[in-house]
Amino acid sequence: MSDAPETRDPRDEIVEHLGAMRAFAISLTRNGSLADDMVQDALVKAWTNMDKFQRGTNMRAWLFTILRNTFYSHYRRRRREVEDVDNVMADSLAQKPDHDGRLQMNDFNAAFDKLNEEQREALILVGAGGFSYEEAAATCGVAVGTVKSRVNRARARLAELMQLNEGEALEATDQVTRGIVASNPSAA
């Protein structure tokens, strides 16, 4: 003998409607995986709002209404979203935490202070100042080759002091530092 519908716990009845809910969701979404997600979302909503279900009314109709509303909410949300299959948009929005850059900046400052005066001067002129090698050479009163040599030795020494592997980039936090560590002065 079964319990009368009014005395039976409505949560026990939910299981009886799962197959019909999935079929309805597939007819709405045309996608089995998405349909399963919709049914799951609808079941969670039904379970958490079980106190709003009126005993003695049609459980299937109540569940289908929740499922239908879940589908339309998902559909409206998807219309506003931009599909980013290759994560191109997400990658452009991602940002490393600032503390990584600050820590490397501290390391950079300590290493930069260990360079000799001529190397620091060459790096500042060519990297940070944006001078060409020729302009930096004229400013320092030395040959162009001397400035190139100082810049290359300074960058190599910085990489060594900061324990950067070949090709490993420094997470520079400002334009000046990027200019100093860039191997191509115009790349900053």
N, C-alpha and C positions, 0 to 999 in steps of 0.2 A: 504494500500500500504506500502510495507516495504522499508527500506532504502537500497540503493545500497551498496554492500559489501565494496567498497572503501571509502564511506562516514560514515559508521557506526563505532562507537567506538569499538575497538577490545575487550575492557574489558567487554562489554555487551555480547559478543559471548562466553566467557569462560564458563558461566553457562550451555550452551547447551551441553557441552562436559563432564560434571561431571560424568554422569552415565557410559559412555564409558571409561573414565579414571579409574574409580573405578574397572570396570570389567577387564581392562588391568592389573591394579596393582594386583588384586587378582590372575590373571593367572601367574603373575611373582612371587609373594610372597607365595601363597597358604595359606595366613593368612589374614583374614578380618581386624583385628585391625592394623596390619602392613601395609596393603594396604591403609587403611584410612590415616595413618600417611604419607605414600609415596605421596598420592594424595595431601594432605595438603602441604607438603614440595614443591612439584612441582608447586602448585598454587601460593605459596608465591614467588618462584623463577620467575615464569612467570609474576606475577603482578609487581614485582620490576624491571624486565627487559623488560617491555612492550615496551619501546622505541626501543628495538632491533627487535621487530616483524615488518615484512614488510607487510604493508597493501596490501590486494589483494592476499596474499599467503594463504596457507592452515593452518588455526588456529589449527585444530585437529592434524595435523602432527607435528606442532611446539610443542604443549602441550605434545603429546606422546613422542617426542624426549626428552623433559625436564624430563618427568616421567621416561623414560627408563634410562637416565643418572643418575637420582636420585637413582634409584634402584641399578644400578651397583656401584655407589659411596658408598651406604650403604652396599652392599655386600662385597666390598673390605675392608671397615672399619671393618666390623664384623669378617672377617677372621683374622685380626690382633688382635682383642680383645679376652680376656680370659673371659669366662662366669663365673660369681661369684654369683651363685644362692643363697647361704646361707650367702653371705657377708663375708666369711672367709678371702678372700684376702683384701677386703676393710677395714675390722676391723684391720687387721695387719698393714695397712698403715696409719690408723688414728692416730693422735697425739693430745693430749690435748695441749692447748696453754701454752707456757712457763710461762706466768704471774701467772697462778694458782699455779704452783709449787713454784715460787719465793715468792708469798705471804705466802704460807704455810711454806716455809723455814724460812721466817722472824718470823712467829709465833713459829715455832719449836725452833729457836735460843733463843727467849725470854723465852720460857718455859724451855729449857735446862739450861739456866743461873739460873733459880729459884730452880733447884735441889740442894740438899746438895752435898758437895765435894765427899763423898764416893759413892753416887749413880752415879754421873757423871763419876767418875773413873771406876766403875764397867761396866757401859754402854759402855764407850769408849773401855775398854779392850775386853769385850765379843762381843759387837756389831760391833764397828768400827775396832778394832784390829784383830778380828777373833780368839781370844784366846778361848780355851775351858774353862769351868767353873773351872776345876782343875788347868789349867795354870794361870788363873786370880787369883785364891785363893792363889797359891804359890807366885805370884808376889806381892800381897797385904799382904801376911803373915797372912791370915785368913782362916777359914774353908770354904769348898766348899759350904755348906748350906748358909753361910753368903753372899757369892757372889751371889748365886741364889736369895736369898731374896732381896738383894740390887737392882739387875737387875729387878726383878718383881715389886718391889715397885716403882722404877724409871720409868718404862714403864707405870705403872698405873697412876702415878703422871703426867707424860707427857700427857697422854690421857685426864686426868682431866683438866689440865691447857689449853690444846688446844681444849677442849670441843668436843672431838671425841666420838661418840657413840660406843658401843661395836661392834666389827667386822668391824668398819669403818677404811679404810686404809688411811694413810697419803700419799699424793702425794709427795714422796721424789724425789728430783732432783739430788741426787748424791748417790753413792754406800755407802759412810760412813753413811749417814743418814738412808738409808735403813737398814743397819746393826744394827744401834742403835735401831730403832723402831721395827725390826723384832722380833716376839715372839720366833722364833727358830734361834739361833745364826748362824747356818750353812746355813740358807735359803737365806742369803744375798749374 
